[in-house]
């Protein structure tokens, strides 16, 4: 599944590296770009509870996964055919919806291996492969632009990685038709959605509110003319490359010291916005390092946190509900930062930093409310 996600992220992160600029070239404003990204992320998280519920009730994990990946992957190269920003926005939403359909099933299937390998390490390795693809995708798009190709040819080229992702998914399905058989020991000791689960959801929503999509950062870099448009995908690749390293390090550290690792990562992530929106070239690069830590926190540590409080028999639903709450936070944050961008960069930064720092005490409280059985898990 890590290989599947490598090619998958190569596809939609490659597209994500130019979505903001492409929409701007079609006449979209900063607010439209940010709100589209925010609504997309909201749907990408909110609909996970629906797909998780369906997967748990039907047991058709692989079918749901295949449908999700198909929509998720082929909406990106279809951007090459978009004639206006409205069509482009709809395709961005479709890509996020497809991701919502397959995410809970993938995370639940991975959870069956955490008893043997450790929660932090399982999700850390998967995220590292995921982020490797997220690094390569923008670099491929950057090469297209450097060789004087346009946005549409870049989107079309990503059809190759889309096909490779589906091919790897077929191999995974053939080799592991029943993921539950991989489980060793009790990887999900909870029996119901307890208080700690809901507190973690609220904390994660606050964190999400301050972790914006790259589309707004790309829009800022392009319209402020801080760098040429050819380099904007390279900045994303640099950030995701940092995320690969951060995912492996944080995943390993999480299995040794859960709460300190989580709090440290959130604290560092909270300060990427001042560097990204107020700094010079060097400061923005440092901001991309901190953003990479933020993405690693989102894709590695939060998944490990959820895996620690999963109710037995409801893993897909639990992952789906958790990220539905996360998506609400993301939507609020993306809408607020998109509207604040043209009004006050300082207010945008203050909002993003405060939102992420505000999640720290909530994570501490949630940890204290975990049942004792989780400590040994």
Secondary structure, DSSP 8 states (H G I E B T S, - for coil): -HHHHHHHHHHHHHHHHHHHHHHHHTT--HHHHHHHHHHHHHHHHHTHHHHHHHHHHH--HHHHHHHHHHHHHHHHHGGGG--SHHHHHHHHHHHHHHHHHHHHHHHHHHHTTHHHH-HHHHHHHHHHHHHHHHHHHHHHHHHHHHTT--HHHHHHHTHHHHHHHHHHHHHHHHH-S-GGGG--S-S--BSS--HHHHHHHHHHHHHHHTS--HHHHHHHHHHTTSS-HHHHHHHHHHHHHHHHHHHHHHHHHHTT-HHHHHHHHHHHHTTHHHHHHH--HHHHHHHHHHHHHHHHIIIIIHHHHHHHT-BTT-HHHHHHHHHHHHHHHHHHHHHHHHHHHTT-HHHHHHHHHHHHHHHHHHHHHHHHTS-HHHHH-
